[in-house]
């Protein structure tokens, strides 16, 4: 009985065949890197991309893919992401440049360089004239800077241009959540999920919005879906730094303080590197956010983020990029 061959396995077979004829085919190493990334073999993927670049130092696609991998929580090195996106951008003058610079701008934001991120986002806007993407990205930088009114203004401008954009709808749900306007938050989270193309971890936000509006059964249904997806994610990526945070989230939602602290104490041991995981707007921690134990964990996580920010800042200064 013949067993089926997956698409990714077919990619590996074809790459290996090509390299058996000529071991200097850079594209084959790039595709093999994609294969290893998809299979969660991160070090092998990095090695394949590096080999592709060694063979072809002008291979912007390999630099770009390497940058994307380092943004991933499994690659988890924003300095390397910035370096690789910069190199990709320096080698590309085609239609892909806007997307490369967008990822560079996003990486700067994740690393805490919010003004630098906004500067590059403006360059992207000049290239692609995509106002919705620009408003979406810059609104997040404004949020990181604490400029919530500016954030809301930018999102409303984007929504006026495209009221079906799933990213804007999601961000409006987040914004109303942060403002404590739970009826409006639920409206946008429900609209977000009605579209169909979504980020499964957002079941938590929909569930919490239901809970804050008094819909306990609907909230529990969403929390169950969130937990199911979390468990599947952990099976796929058992070494991902985000796993314990995901489990802490659902424990906090359900009011299990003991489990919440258990998972947070495990999570804080990981190298926390980017701005989106700093407890800025996680509403389910509201009931414990003033407790000394929670404050200690949050401070330790922020300290790790700050240390990484300083490491990247020093490197950028040495490269003449700040």
Secondary structure, 3 states (H helix, E strand, C coil): CCCCCCHHHHHHHHHHHHHHHCCCCHHHHHHHHHHHHHCCCHHHHHHHHHHHHHHCCCCHHHHHHHHHHHHCCCCCCHHHHHHHHHHHHHHCCCCCHHHHHHHHHHHHHHCCCHHHHHHHHHHHHHHHCCHHHHHHHHHHHHHHCCCHHHHHHHHHHHHHHCCCCHHHHHHHHHHHHHCCCHHHHHHHHHHHHHHCCCCHHHHHHHHHHHHHCCCHHHHHHHHHHHHHHHHHHHHHCCCCCCHHHHHHHHHHHCCCHHHHHHHHHHHCCCCCCCHHHCCCCCHHHCCCCCCHHHHHHHHHHHHHHHHHHHHHHHHHHHCCCC
